[in-house]
Amino acid sequence: MTLPPRIKRLLPLILLAIGIGGFVLLLITRPSEPPRQVAERVWRVTAEEITPRTLSPQVTLHGHVTSPRASGLRAAVEADVAQVPVEEGRQVRAGDTLVILDDRELELLLRQRQADLDDLRAQLRALERSHARDREALARERTLLELAERGVNRAQDLLNRNLGSPATLEEAQRNREQQALAVANRQLALDDYDARREQLRARARRAEALLAQAALDLERSHVRAPFDGRIARVNVASGDRVQVGDALVTLFDTQALEVRAPIPAVHLPAVRQALDMASPPAAQAQVDGLPLTLELSRLAGETGAGSAGVEGLFRIVSDTRDVPLGRFVSLRLSLPPREQLVALPFEALYGLDRIYRLEDGRMQGLAVRRVGEWVDEDGHERILVSGEALRAGDRIITTRLPNTIDGLRVSAEAD
């Protein structure tokens, strides 16, 4: 049977519609599947049961070794360096010779100063003798003046009686005036004696001071250790020419070593409380394998701009002979005991102030305050925290997890 042309043109569309309708019918009549259940992931963690108790927090500080008795010895005279008997790092005793300067020039200057003083002393003795002679001569000069006066009187009397000449009278008057001038000069010498004596004495005292300075400079040509200590630096060698003020040797007192370490502001109240107690707070450190015992003696009186704490000055109690000046030191300071503290592994702390408690198989965040560190009986280092929400018997998660949130499901076993 031949189909009409119009039906032939619509036949493909009719067949397509029949196919789509059959596919839709199959989708509607297909059997339904139950929804798939997605299981919540359970993280494996470790947990530790806590018991708040009274513990002594410890704080790790970093500082360097200093000494309030570090002396930089400098040249007091200009001279050549003859010998340097010490070496850097050597221990010395008080009075040991550190540097020897060439003292020949200083010796010559000392002799010159001594000669100047001897000359002034001799002038002073000569003045004393001259003064004694002037006193004796003044009496004789006055006697001669009296004789000259009588001679004038005789010549005047003879002239009045026409027995003498005017020339004789003039000669007698001239002798009298000359003798009067001699008496006046001798009296002036006696009057000036005190002033000349004080001048010579003052010059002698100045010469004595210059002599003492020369002797001191000569003594300073041997530079000696002012105290027991250790040589930190030697700045000169034999043959060097040093000027006044040039650095020679630096040494420090090994018995007065201290460690300066900044103490964070959060710990300062506890530190000040410890300083007010009868026994100073102790600290432990190691320098090149050498154990050191320290005591916090005081806090620095000045802090730098922008500093977040105050420097503590720790006195080294143990042997310090092998501790170098300026050495970097990490020390552990023990603070006064505090109640209701919990010791946890470092992995239990998230950030600076958050831990997680295990409750009904899920993690519950707790805000805490970190107060320091502590070393347990087995020698393991732990952190100390405190918080109002911590209760005895709580199980704290001690496993570090990524993307930790409150309510995360976990399965814990005892740590």
Buried (B, 14 or more C-beta within 10 A) or exposed (E): EEEEEEEEEEEEEEEEEEEEEEEEEEEEEEEEEEEEEEEEEEBEBBBBEBEBEEBBBBBBBEBEBBBEBBBEBBBBBBBBBBBBEBEEEBBBEEEBBBBBBBBEBBEEBBEEBBEBBEEBBEBBEEBEEEBEEBEEBBEEBBEBBEEBBEBBEBBBEBBEEEEBEEEBBEBBBEBBEEBBEBBEEBBEBBEEBEEBBEBBBEBBEEBBEBBEEBBEBBEBBBBBBBBBBBBBBBBBEEEBEBEEEBBBBBBBBBBBBBBBBBBEEBBBEBBEEBBEEEEBBBBBBEBEEEEBBBBBEEBBEEBEEEEEBBBBBBBBEEEBEEBEBEBEBEBBBBBEEBEEBBBBBEBBBBEEEBBBBBEEEEBBBBEBEBBBBBEEEEEEBBBBBBBEEBEEEBBBBBBEBEEBEEEBEBEBEEB
